[in-house]
Every structure is written in structure tokens, then in C-alpha cells.
Amino acid sequence: MTMAQLRKVSGKDTKPERVAALEVHIGNIYAQYRHLLPVDYRWEDEHSRWNELVYCIFAELTQHSYMDARSLSDKIFGLNLLELDDLANVQIMEDGKADPKNPRIRTVSEILSINGIEQSDIDKSLSAICKVAQSIQENYDGKIQKFLRKYGEEIVNEFDSHVSFTEVDRGTQSRILVKWIQNTLAMPLAFSNVYTVKFCKKQGVNYLELAEAADNIGLNGSVLDDLIELYMVDVEGK
């Protein structure tokens, strides 16, 4: 089974029960093997990508210094007030503002105001954040890495179509390119590892099911690649 074959699996072949079982399984793999991976992984948790997007909105629309905007967004995230799923459900009023009566919006507005942000900037920021959240929810099931993976795969396919390593087969070439994109752009592409292919075959699952399970628990697919390699080597001894 090659990586190319995994990419061609139809969405109709995915089974919710297999995805649910995978969520538990890869969650256990994460708990058991994460300590063996580098400490400084970028975007290990996909929630951090949403945090970063919210920070960028705050930084540009609140006239705070970038350092202050990051500190502020981190603190509000720590209060669980900026979850994408929750903000995607906030109503946008006729004037384009996020519903000021929404408890979450009201609380975040108060925090921003206390930190010296003008009301007009608060309104712009929260409106922008909620609209982005709604777009991600509607178009990518609320999963930022689905958006990034879609275009990351286009990058790989474009490069793959113009490059030919005569020394290796196409599946190996694709894995090389995916690993390169994973490492250089920190994109949540899944999956580049031959061990991941073996894992899917052994578990009786396909690429889309594994990717969906990773999305559901918020784990970067490229991190999962490395975790599965550790797991397979440990379990199979090869």
C-alpha cells in the first residue's frame, strides 16, 4: 500500500466507528510516546493555530503592541472564551457587529476594555474573529488543519508533477515531498511515513479515517506521523 493509494480513498469508505476507535488509539499513543519527541514542536496542537489567528487579528485591529496583543489573546484563551466552535455560533448583527448580548462576547469585550482597548476596536476585532470562525466551521468543519492540509497537498502535487526522482518510486517521492513540506512550513500534512501506511493496514483503516481522527482530537498530522513511527518500531521491533 503506497501513500498515493491512501490519498485516493473515497470519503464514502470512512466509517464513524473506526474513526472513534482511532481517536482513542492515537490518544493513547500520544500519551505513551510524546515524551520521546522534540519538546519544541511547532503547532503540535491544532488549537494553537486558531489561537495564533486570533492573536493576529488582535494585533492588527486593537492598536496594541504585538507583544501586548499576544499576552492578551493568550490570557483570554486560557479562560476558554475564544473557542472556535463557540464563536462560530455567535450571531452577526445587521450592523456587522458580533451580538453584544452574547455572554461570551460581552465577557471578552469587558476584558478588552479593561485592558485599554477602544470600543470601536473591540467591535471590529470580535466581529472579524466570529466571521472567520463561522467560515472555518461552514467550509472546513471547524478544523483549521483541514484548510491547511487541502492547500498543502496542492503544493505537494504541484511539485510532484514537475519533479522525478529516478532513484525511487512515486510513492517514496511523494513521502519525501510531504515530509519536506511538513518540516519547512510546519503544515499539518498527513502522512509521509511508511510506518503510518503500515499502521493503517494493520488497524484496517484508511488515510481519511486517520486524518479525521487526528482532526477530531486536534492533533497535527505531521506530529502523528512521528508518533506512529515510534509506536510501530516499539510494537513491531522494526
C-alpha positions in Angstrom: 0.0 0.0 0.0 1.6 3.3 -1.1 0.9 6.8 0.1 -0.6 7.6 -3.3 -3.1 4.8 -2.8 -4.0 6.1 0.7 -4.7 9.6 -0.8 -7.2 8.2 -3.3 -9.6 6.7 -0.7 -13.1 7.8 -1.1 -14.9 9.6 1.7 -17.7 7.1 1.3 -15.3 4.4 2.6 -14.9 6.0 6.0 -16.7 4.5 9.0 -17.5 6.6 12.1 -16.9 3.7 14.4 -13.4 3.2 13.0 -12.7 7.0 13.4 -13.9 6.9 17.0 -11.7 3.9 17.8 -8.8 5.6 16.2 -9.3 8.7 18.3 -8.9 6.6 21.4 -6.0 4.7 20.0 -3.9 7.6 18.8 -4.7 9.5 22.0 -3.1 6.6 23.9 -0.2 6.6 21.5 0.3 10.3 22.2 0.2 9.8 25.9 2.7 7.0 25.8 5.2 8.3 23.2 5.0 12.1 23.2 7.9 12.4 25.7 10.2 10.8 23.1 9.6 13.6 20.6 11.3 17.0 20.5 10.0 19.4 23.1 9.7 22.4 20.7 7.3 21.1 18.1 5.5 23.9 16.3 1.8 23.7 16.1 1.6 20.4 17.8 -1.9 21.1 19.0 -4.1 22.4 16.2 -6.0 24.7 18.7 -2.8 26.7 18.8 -3.2 27.6 15.1 -6.6 29.2 16.0 -5.0 31.0 18.9 -2.4 32.4 16.6 -5.0 33.6 14.1 -7.0 35.4 16.9 -3.7 36.9 18.1 -3.0 38.3 14.5 -6.5 39.8 14.5 -6.0 41.4 17.9 -2.5 42.7 16.9 -3.7 44.4 13.7 -7.1 45.7 14.9 -6.5 46.8 18.5 -3.5 49.1 18.1 -1.8 47.3 20.9 1.9 46.3 20.5 2.3 42.8 19.2 3.7 41.7 22.5 0.7 43.0 24.4 -1.8 41.6 21.9 -0.2 38.1 22.2 -0.3 38.3 26.0 -3.9 39.4 25.9 -5.1 36.7 23.5 -3.2 34.0 25.5 -4.9 35.1 28.7 -8.4 35.1 27.1 -7.8 31.7 25.6 -6.8 30.5 29.0 -10.3 31.4 30.2 -11.8 29.2 27.4 -13.6 32.2 25.9 -12.3 32.0 22.4 -13.1 28.5 21.3 -13.7 28.4 17.6 -16.9 26.3 17.8 -18.5 28.7 20.3 -17.6 31.8 18.4 -18.9 30.3 15.1 -22.3 30.3 16.7 -22.3 34.0 17.6 -24.9 36.0 15.6 -23.6 38.8 13.4 -26.0 41.7 13.7 -27.2 43.9 10.8 -24.6 46.5 11.6 -21.9 43.8 11.1 -21.0 43.5 14.8 -21.0 40.4 16.9 -24.1 40.1 19.1 -23.3 42.3 22.1 -25.8 40.4 24.2 -24.0 37.1 23.7 -22.5 36.2 27.2 -19.1 35.2 25.7 -18.9 38.3 23.6 -19.9 40.5 26.5 -17.2 39.0 28.7 -14.4 39.3 26.2 -15.5 42.9 25.5 -15.2 43.7 29.1 -11.7 42.2 29.4 -10.5 44.0 26.3 -12.0 47.3 27.6 -10.3 46.9 31.0 -7.0 46.4 29.1 -7.4 49.8 27.4 -8.8 48.9 24.0 -11.2 51.3 22.4 -14.8 50.1 21.9 -14.6 50.6 18.2 -11.5 48.4 18.0 -13.2 45.8 20.2 -16.2 45.6 17.9 -14.0 45.3 14.8 -11.9 42.6 16.4 -14.7 40.4 17.7 -16.7 40.8 14.5 -13.7 39.6 12.5 -12.9 36.7 14.8 -16.5 35.5 14.7 -16.8 35.8 11.0 -13.6 33.8 10.5 -14.8 31.2 12.9 -18.0 30.9 11.0 -16.2 30.5 7.7 -14.0 27.8 9.1 -16.9 26.0 10.6 -19.0 26.1 7.4 -16.3 25.3 5.0 -13.9 23.1 6.9 -16.0 21.5 9.7 -14.3 23.9 12.2 -10.9 22.3 11.6 -8.2 24.7 10.6 -5.8 21.9 9.6 -8.4 20.7 7.0 -8.0 24.1 5.3 -4.2 24.0 5.5 -4.0 20.3 4.5 -6.0 21.0 1.4 -3.6 23.6 0.1 -0.6 21.8 1.4 -1.5 18.8 -0.7 -1.9 21.0 -3.7 1.7 22.3 -3.1 3.0 18.7 -2.9 1.0 17.6 -6.0 2.3 20.6 -8.0 5.9 19.9 -7.1 5.4 16.2 -7.5 4.2 16.7 -11.1 7.4 18.6 -12.0 10.0 16.5 -10.2 11.1 13.0 -10.9 13.5 11.1 -8.7 14.6 8.2 -10.9 16.1 6.5 -7.9 12.8 5.9 -6.2 9.2 5.0 -7.0 6.4 7.6 -7.0 5.1 6.7 -3.6 8.5 7.2 -2.0 9.0 10.5 -3.8 5.6 11.7 -2.5 6.6 10.8 1.0 9.8 12.8 0.7 8.0 15.9 -0.6 5.3 15.6 2.1 8.0 15.3 4.9 9.8 18.4 3.4 6.6 20.4 3.4 5.8 19.3 7.0 9.2 20.2 8.2 9.8 23.5 6.4 6.3 25.0 6.5 5.0 23.3 9.7 1.9 22.3 7.7 -0.4 19.6 9.1 0.0 17.3 6.1 -0.7 13.6 6.8 1.0 11.4 6.2 4.6 11.0 4.9 5.8 8.0 6.9 5.9 4.4 5.7 5.2 3.4 9.3 1.9 5.3 9.0 1.0 3.2 5.9 1.8 0.0 7.9 -0.2 1.3 10.8 -3.3 1.9 8.7 -3.0 -1.5 7.1 -2.6 -3.2 10.5 -5.6 -1.3 12.0 -7.8 -1.9 9.0 -8.4 1.8 8.5 -7.7 4.2 5.7 -6.0 7.6 5.3 -9.1 9.7 5.6 -10.2 7.9 8.8 -6.8 8.5 10.4 -6.8 12.2 9.3 -10.3 12.7 10.6 -9.4 11.2 13.9 -6.4 13.5 14.2 -8.6 16.4 13.3 -11.2 15.5 15.9 -8.7 15.4 18.8 -6.8 18.5 17.4 -3.5 16.8 16.8 -1.2 18.0 14.0 -1.0 15.2 11.4 2.7 15.6 11.0 3.3 15.1 14.7 1.1 12.0 14.5 3.4 10.7 11.7 6.3 10.8 14.1 4.3 9.3 17.0 3.1 6.4 14.9 6.7 5.6 13.8 7.8 5.4 17.4 4.8 3.2 18.2 5.3 0.8 15.3 9.0 0.5 15.9 8.3 -0.2 19.6 5.5 -2.7 19.0 6.9 -4.5 16.0 10.6 -4.0 16.8 11.4 -2.9 13.3 
